[in-house]
């Protein structure tokens, strides 16, 4: 998470000292000298934290704070005050200021307050992210599924969560790997610290040089100061670790070469490692795209998340879970699905698994305002027309599929559409996007 700070003080020397100090701490910083400029810059810059002098030339600091809080109530504000203004500063804290510091102050003292503020910001961000993911301890089970297979998976997740083992979460796209990673962090003894996620697919080249520093004389690797602060006693999630470069993998395993699941070495932080992969890492190892040493390190804590089609009995309960959430979000009152709609739902391939199911339900609830979603609604969304939800046998080549499977598949799609249309040829042709005469000819020929 990127932290931006706005410094507001009418004394140039104070602004310069604070700005240089914050830049050394690797924060992004802007500074202004008036209250009005602070309000304008605040709206454009959108900082995480504001350091605000109580006495400005053009405006009272409390008035500025009130204006900023109206724009963004969650932004933290640290007040700079003279000794005589302590009572005012305490009052300001009751009204929403995070903390205050008296002039003259030691730079180290301000740094400590800012670090604590940043920890608070990170925790608030984590809570917000948990809410966005609808992560509640009581909701994880209905979101993953309640079938015997998923109950066993959830038990495994909860058993490993309370340990300090590294965890590798593998599964197809959309199988809730990040949700499970956050659940593991939520159950661990590190929950009071943030989970730091790195999206490996967007990782810049030579990213390892941004995190680690190398002592070639002593052949040691340690974290750079800013990453030490971020990761100390936290959880690190490497999302899509299979997308990392071989150089990054080499550096990471060298850093972790002590072989323990948590790492306590000189100049190193204590953190727990979680990783996700949408491709089997064993295949990546065999193709030379992933280091076997790192794979073996992660393998002991591997959790394989099944595709939705592998526990299809969970599709309808999960669909109802997402339906309730979509009702609340879109202010609708849809009760459920008709029998024919349920039949289609459980036959869908869902190549992107739970993510695709959630998107389908969201779209249905958004588009239709009715008590029950029916089969025609599913077709009209356009999400299942192309796949009408029947998977081709993977053991046949394309020619065999064309010769043996496709005619039967086409017949099955048309038959199901006729069933949905209650035998109405015109309605079925409209649903399929076919000429009515051609559809009639096909049905006559099949008979």
Secondary structure as UniProt FT lines:
FT   STRAND          4..8
FT   HELIX           12..24
FT   TURN            25..26
FT   STRAND          28..32
FT   HELIX           35..45
FT   STRAND          49..53
FT   HELIX           61..71
FT   TURN            73..74
FT   STRAND          76..81
FT   HELIX           83..85
FT   HELIX           86..94
FT   TURN            95..96
FT   STRAND          99..102
FT   HELIX           107..132
FT   TURN            133..134
FT   TURN            137..139
FT   HELIX           140..144
FT   HELIX           148..161
FT   STRAND          167..170
FT   TURN            173..174
FT   HELIX           177..187
FT   TURN            189..192
FT   STRAND          195..199
FT   HELIX           200..202
FT   TURN            205..206
FT   HELIX           207..211
FT   STRAND          212..215
FT   TURN            216..219
FT   STRAND          220..223
FT   HELIX           225..231
FT   TURN            232..233
FT   STRAND          234..239
FT   HELIX           241..243
FT   HELIX           246..255
FT   TURN            256..258
FT   TURN            266..267
FT   STRAND          271..277
FT   HELIX           281..286
FT   TURN            287..288
FT   HELIX           292..299
FT   TURN            300..301
FT   STRAND          302..304
FT   HELIX           308..314
FT   HELIX           315..330
FT   STRAND          336..337
FT   HELIX           339..347
FT   TURN            351..352
FT   HELIX           353..367
FT   STRAND          372..373
FT   HELIX           375..380
FT   TURN            385..389
FT   TURN            394..395
FT   HELIX           398..400
FT   HELIX           401..405
FT   HELIX           406..420
FT   TURN            421..423
FT   HELIX           425..432
FT   HELIX           436..446
//
